[in-house]
Amino acid sequence: MNRAKLLASLRAGNQPWDVVVVGGGATGLGVALDAAARGLKTVLLEQNDFAKATSSRSTKIAHGGVRYLQQGDIPLVYEALHERGLMIRNAPHLVHPLTYVVPTFRWWELPFYGIGLKVYDALSGFTSLGRSRILSRAKALEHLPTIRQEINGGVLYMDGQFDDARLALTLALTMHDQGGVPLNYMPVTSLVKTDGRVSGVTARDAETGEEFTISARVVVNATGIFTDSIRHMDEPDARHLLSVSQGVHIVVDKSYLPGATAFMIPKTEDGRVLFGIPWHDRLVIGTTDIPRDEAELEPKPLEEEIEFLVHHANKYLTKPLARQDVLAIFAGLRPLVAAGDGRQTKKLSRNHRIIVSDAGLVTIAGGKWTTYRRMAEQTVDRVVKVGDLAAKPCPTKHLPLHGYLNVSVTKDIPETVYGTDWLPIKQLADANSELAQKIHPRLPYTLVEVVWSVREEQARTLDDVLARRTRSLLLDARAAMEAAPQVAALMAKELDKDEAWAQQQTEEFTALAKRYLP
C-alpha cells in the first residue's frame, strides 16, 4: 500500500472513478472495501490518517449492545450480533470471543440480568459464541478476583473483542488488495458539480500541497463526526444531522484485573454501561457520555470524566487506583444521528441513516463499529442505484480480510494482529537483528514493526506509528513519549527525511501525547 504509487494512479487521468469515498474511518473504509470488492473503480480520501478520530478510540468491543437491549432496540442488537459473528469469521487475527461477567450485588440482579442475557443469547442465533449462565459468588470471584467482595454472584456471557485501529487499517489493506485506492492525508476541499449534480471532488495532498480534481460517478460522504461539514459543501443550509457525544476511557495495569475475563456494570450512577476490558496486557475502563458542541480530531478528556472513571474503578475493584496510576487516557467522539427531540446523547440510538441529496451526494451517518459491514453493504446498494453502476453482488459476508489467519493450516504463526503478514515481518527482522529490538521496555512492539508500517501500511507521522499502527500511545503514554525520538529517527530514514523532520515529529508527538496523560 505504497502512498507514492497510489498518488500516481490519481495523476494517471484514468477518470471518472465509479466511486469516491470521503472519510477513512470504519464507515468510509467499509464502504470503500465493499465498492472495490464489487468491481467498482474506487478511491478513498481521508483528511488525516485512517481511523485518526472515532474509529481508533472505541471500547474495543464487537458486540450487540446490552444497553440497546435494555432500551428495547431489538433490531439493532440482532443486526449487530450477527455482524459480530461475521467479524470474527472474516478477521480472526483481529476479532475474537471474550468472556464477560456481570457481577451482581443484590438478590434480584441475578435473575434479572440472567434473563436479559438469555434474550441476548437467543438474538445471536447461529452466530452465538456460547451460552450465558449464572455464577455462584465463588465462581464469579474466580473470573473476577479483584472485584468488590460484596458480590453475591454474577452472570457470565460471551461477546467479541477487537483492535479497532488495526481493523480499520486492515480494511484499507483489503480494499487495496481488491484494486481500490485508499489515501490518507488527502483532505477534500470542495465538491465538484456538473449541471447541478455532484460529479467529483477537489482534494489536496496535505504533505505537498498538490491539488487534485477527481471525477466520480458517485461521491459518498462517510466522514463520521464531520458528516455535516461535507453536507454543507453540497447544501450550505442543510440542517445538522448529527449530535456528538464524547466517550473517555482510562488504561491501567493488568494487575487491577488479572486474567482474561472482562466485567460489565449494566448501570452506573449516570445511567451508562461500564466496562473493564483486558486488552493487550492492560485493562481498559470506560466509558463516559458527555454531549459536545464541536467535532474535533483530538478531543480532550474533561476532568469530570476522568474523575468519574477513577471513582468507578475504585467503587468496583479492590486494588486502589490513584490518578497517577493511570497509564493513558483517550477520548473519542460518537457520531449520533440526532433525534430532534432534545434527548440526552446516552439515550440516542446507534442506528445509521443513508441520505441522498438532490445533487446526488450519498451520506452515511451514525452507526457503530460492529455494524460497519452491513452499513457499507446498504450504502453501496444505494450508490449503485444513484450512479446506475454495473456492480457484482456484495461479497463481504464471506470475504476474509487482509492477513486472514486460517488457524487449521497456520499453526506455526503466533497470535498477532498482523495475521499472515507476520511471516514477512519476521523475515525482515531476521535479516536485520537490530530491528528485533523493542521500541521501549514497557511496550510490546519492536523496531521492525515501525519499518513495516512505513513501507507497507502508509504510516506518515510518528502519531500514525505510535497511536494506530502500534497502540503504544494508548497502552502507556509516557513510554510512547520516551520511545518517540528513536522511532522518529528510524522513520526519517525510511521516508528519506532529515534530522530536523525527526525532531519536529518528536516535538509534535510529545505535545499530543501529553493530552493522554492523567
N, C-alpha and C positions, 0 to 999 in steps of 0.2 A: 504494500500500500504506500508506494513512494509518492510524496506530495508533488515533487517536480514533474514527474511523469503525468500525474493527474491534471496538473495545471496545463501541461502541453496539450492534453486532449481537449481542453476548453478552447485553446488557441487554434486548434486544427480547423475550426469553422464547419464542423460536421453538425449543422443545425438545420431545423429546430430539434431540440430534445423532445421526447414524449412527455416527460415529467421533470419538473424542477421542484424539489422539496426544500423548503426553508425551515431550518431547525434541526440540530443534531443531538437532541435528547432521545429518550426512549421512544417517544411517539414518532418523531421525524425519522429516526433510524429504522423503526419498524415499518413505516410506510415506504421508505426508500428501498428496503430489502424486499418487501412484497412486490413492489412495482418491477424491480430488476429481475426478480425470480419469475415473473410472468412474461418476461421477454421485452419489457418496455425499456427504452433508452432513457436512463435515469441519472440525474445528478443531484447530490445533496450539498447544501451550503449551510455551514454553521458559523456564526459570528465570532465565536471564541474556540474552545476545544470541545470535542464530543463529551456530552454529559457534564459540562462545566457547572451547570446550575442544579436544578432539582434532581436530575436523574442520577447524581452521584451522592446524594445526601439523604437517602431513604433509611428506613429502619432495617433494611436488608432482609425483608420477609417476602416470600412469594406465597400469597395467602388469599383466601376468600374474603376475609374481613369479619372477625367476630363482632366488631362494633356495628357493622352494617346489618348483620343478622339481628342484633338487638334492636336496630331501628326498623326492622321489618322489610329491608330491601332485599328480598329473596332472589329476584332475577340477577342482581349484581353479584351476590355471593355465589350463586350457581354458576354463572359465567366465569367468575374469577377462579373458582375451584377447578373447573375443567381446564382452564388455561394454565393453571399451576401444574397440572399433570403434563401438559404439552411442554412446558418449560423444562421440567425435569427430564423428560424423554429426549428432547432435542438438544439439551445442553447439560448433560450430567457432570461435566467438568466444572460447571459454574453454579448449578442449582441442585440442591439435594434435600431429602427429607430431614426434618429435625423434630425431636421430641420436645413438647411444651407441657408445662404443668401449671394449672390454675390452683394456687394454694387457697384453701378455704379457712375462714376464721369463725364463722357462725354455723349453727347446725343446719339451717335451711339452705346454705350455699351449695353443699354437696349435691343434693337432688336437683336444685335449680340449674346450676351450671352443667351438671351431668346430663340433664335432659336437653339443654340447649346445644351441647356439643354432640349429642346423638343426632340432632337435626343437621348439624354441620357435617357429620359423617355421611348422612343419607344424601345430602345435596351433592357430595363429591362423586357419588355413584361409582362407576368402574375406574375412576382415577383416584380412588381412595388410597391414602398412604398407610392406613391401619386404623383400627377401631379405637375410639376413646374409651376410657374406663376410669372408674372411681378408685382412688387410692386411700389406703389407711394412712394415719398420721405417720407411722414408721416408714411406709413405702414412699410417701411424699418427701420425707426428710432424706431418704436415700438419694432421690433425684435432686433435691434442693437442700444440700447440707448446711448452707448458710442462710436459709430463710428464717424469719422470725419463729421462735419455738412455740408460740401460742397457737399455731395452726391445729385444726382438728382433722385434716386430711387434704385431699386435692383431687383434681380431675386431670388425667393425662390425655393429651390428644396429639395428633401429628399434623404438621404443616410444612411449608417449604422455607428454605433459606438460600440466599444467593449473594454474589458480589455484584452490586449494581453498576459501578463504573466499568468493571471488566466485562459485564454482559453487554453494556452499551457499545464498548469498543469492539466486542465480538460481532455485534450486529453490523457495524461498519465494515469489518473484515469480511463477513459473509456477503454483504452487499457487493463488495469489491470482487469477491470470488464469482459472483453472479454477473459480472460485467458492468456493474454500476460505478459511479464516480463520487466517492464521499470526500468532501474537502472541509477541513477546519480552517479557522481564521479567514473566513470569506464572508464578511457581513453584507447583507443585501441592503443597498442604499435606496432603491426605489423599485416600483413595479412598472413594467412597460405595457402600454395599452395600444391596441390597433383596432380602430373602428369601435371604440368603447369596450373592448374585451381585453382582459389580461392576457398578454401574449409572451411574457417573459419577465426577466428581472435585470437590473444592473447590480453588480457586486464589485467589491474592492478587496484585493489581496491586502490583508492587514499588515503583512510583513514588508511589502514593497510599494504599496500604493497603486499597483497596476489595476486599471479599471476593466471590467468585463461586461459586455451586454450579451445575455444568454436568452435565446429564444426558446419557447416551450409551448407545446400544445395545451398543457395544463400546469398551473402553479399551485402547490399545496402549502398552506400556512400551518406548520406544525411546531410552533415556537414556544409552546408551554406558557410560562408566566408572561412572555412577551407577545402573546397572541394578539392582543388589542392593538399594539403598535404597528403590526403588519396590516391588520384590517383597516387601520386608519390611513395607510398608504393608498388603499383602494377606495375607501369611503370615509373621508375625513370626519363626517358627522355620525358615523356608526356608534351606537350606544355600546358601553362597555359590556363585554360578555363575561368577564371573569371577576371573581373575588379571590384575593390572595391571602393565604394564611401561612404563618411561619411555624415550623416544627424544629425543635432543637433536641440534640442527643449529646450525652456525655459518654466518654470512653474511659474505662478504668481497667486496672489489672485483673487478670483472670481469677486471682485469689478471692475476689469478692463473691464469685460463684463458680467454684471448681466443678469440673465435669462437663458433660456435653448436652445438658438439658437447659432449655430456656424457661423463663417464667412469664406469666401474663396475669396482670391485675385487671379485671374487667372494668372496674370503675374507680377512678381516683377522686380526689377532692374536687377537681374541676370537671369531672364527668368523662374524662378521656380514658382510653385503654393505655396501660403502662406495660412496656416490655423490658425484659432483661435478656439479651441475646448473646450467647457465645459466638464470637466472630474473630477469626484469625488470631486465636490465642489471647483475646481480650474479651471484655464484657461491654456491650453497647446497651445503654439505658435510655429509654425515651418513650414517648415524645411529648412535646407541648403543642398547643394550638392557639396562636395569637394572631388576630387579623392585622394585616399590614396594608398600608396605603399604596406603596410603590413596589414595583418589581425591580430587583437588582441581582447582579451576578454573585455578589459576595455579601449576603445579608449578615448582620451582626446579631449574635445572641443577646437577648435582653437579660439584665441582672435578675429580674423576677423569674425568668425561665431557668436559669442556672440554679438559682436557689430552690426552685420547685423540684428539680430533678435530684439535687443533692439531698434535700429533705426527704423525698420519697425513697431514695436508696437507703437512707438511714431508718426509715419507717418500716421497711420490709426485710432488710438484710441485717445480719447480726454483726458483721465486721464494720466498725465505724468508718465513715467516709468523710474526709475533710476536703474543702475546696482544692487545696494544694495536691491532693492525691489524684485528681483528675488528669488523665494523660492528654486528652484532647476534647474539644467541644466543637460540634459542627451544626450549622443551621441551614435549613433548606426551605424554599417557598413552594407551597402547593398551588397548582392552578385549578381552582374550583369553579365550576360553572355556576354563576350567580342565580339564585332563586328569585331575586327581585322582591322578596318579602321581608327583608331585614333579618333573616335568621342568622344565628351565630355560625361562624365557619365550621366549628366542630360538628354542627348538625347538617351541613351540606353534604350531598351525595357525591361519590366519586364516579358517577356516571359521566359519559362523554357525549359530546354533540358534534355533528358534522353539518356544516353550513356552506352553501354555495351562494356567493354574492351575485348580484345582477350582472357583474362583469366577468363572472366565471371563476373567481378565486375560491378555491376549496379550502375551508378551515376546519381543522380537527382540534377540539379543545376539551379539557378536562381529562377524566380517566385516571388510571393508576398503573404502576409498573406491571403488575401481574396480568393485566388485560391488554398489554401493548400489541400483541399479535392480532387479537380479534379486532381491536380498534383499527389497525393497519389494513386488515382484510376489508372491513367495511368502507374505509376511506378510499382504497384503490378501486373497489367496486364502483364507487361514485365517480372517481376520476375517469375510469374507462367510459362511463356514460357521458360525462361532461365533454371529454375530448373526442368522443366517437373513435376510441382506440381499439385496435386489434390486439387482444391480450389472451394469454393462456389462463386457464382456471387457477385460482390461488393454490399454491403448493406448500404453504408454510406450515400447515399442520404436521406434515411429515418431513420437514426439511431440517436435517441435522445442521447445527451451527458450527462455524469455523472452529477447528480444534476438537471436534466431537470425539469423545472417548468411548469406544466400544470396549467395555471392561472385559468382555469374554475373550477378546483377541489381543488386548494390550495390557496384560497383567504385569509386565515389567515396568510400565510407566507409573510413577507415583501420582498420588492425588495432587493436582495442580490446576490453577486457573488457566494455565496455558494449554491444557489438553495435549493434543498430539504435536503441538509446536514445541513441547518440552524437549524433544529429541534434538532438533537443530540448535536449540538454545544450549543444551548440554554440550553438543559438539563444539560450539563456539567457545564455551568456557574451557573445554579440554584442550583446544588449540592455543589458548592464552590463559595460563594459570592465574594471572593477576586479576582476570575478570571474575574468578570464582570467589574473590574476597567480598565480605559483607559490606554494605554501604555504611552500616553503623551497628555496634554490638547489640543494641536493643531493638533492631529491626530485622525482619526475616529475609530481606532482599539482598541480592548480590549485584555487583557491577555489570555482569553480563546482561541482566535484565534492563539496565539503563541503555546499554548499546542496542539491544534488541528493540526497545521501544522507539528509539530514534530511527533505526534502519527500516523497521517493518511495521510500526504502528503509528506513524505520523506524529510522534511527540515533537513539539517545537520549543517548549519552555520548561523551566525547572518545575513549575507548578504542574504541568502535564505529567511529568515523570513521578514526582513525589506525592501528588494527590490522587491521580487516577490510573496511570499505568501500573505503578505500585500504589499501595494505600498508606504509605508512610505517614503522611500528614495527619490522617485520621487515627492512626494507631498510636502515635506518640509525637505530638507536635514539637516538643523540644528536641527529640532525637532527629526529626526531619530537618530542623534548623541547623543542627550540628553537622548533618550529612551534606548539607547544601553545597558548600564550596567544592568538595571532592566530586560530587555528581555534576555540578555546573562545569567544572574543568573537563570532565570526560565528554559531556555533551558538546562543549565548544569544539573539541577535537573532531567529533563525529559530524558536526554541522559546518565545519570549516569556519568557525568564528574565532575571534581573538580573545585575549585575556580580559580586555575591557568588557566584552559581552558577558563573559562568565561572572565578572564582578558585579555588573548591573543585574544579572539574573539572580545572583545571590542576595543582593540588597532588596530587590523587589519581592523575592520569595520570603525573606525574613520578615518584611513588613506585613505580608499576607499571613504568614504563619502565626504571628502574634495575636491575630484575631481568633485563633483556635486554642489559645492558652486559657487556663482557668482564671 
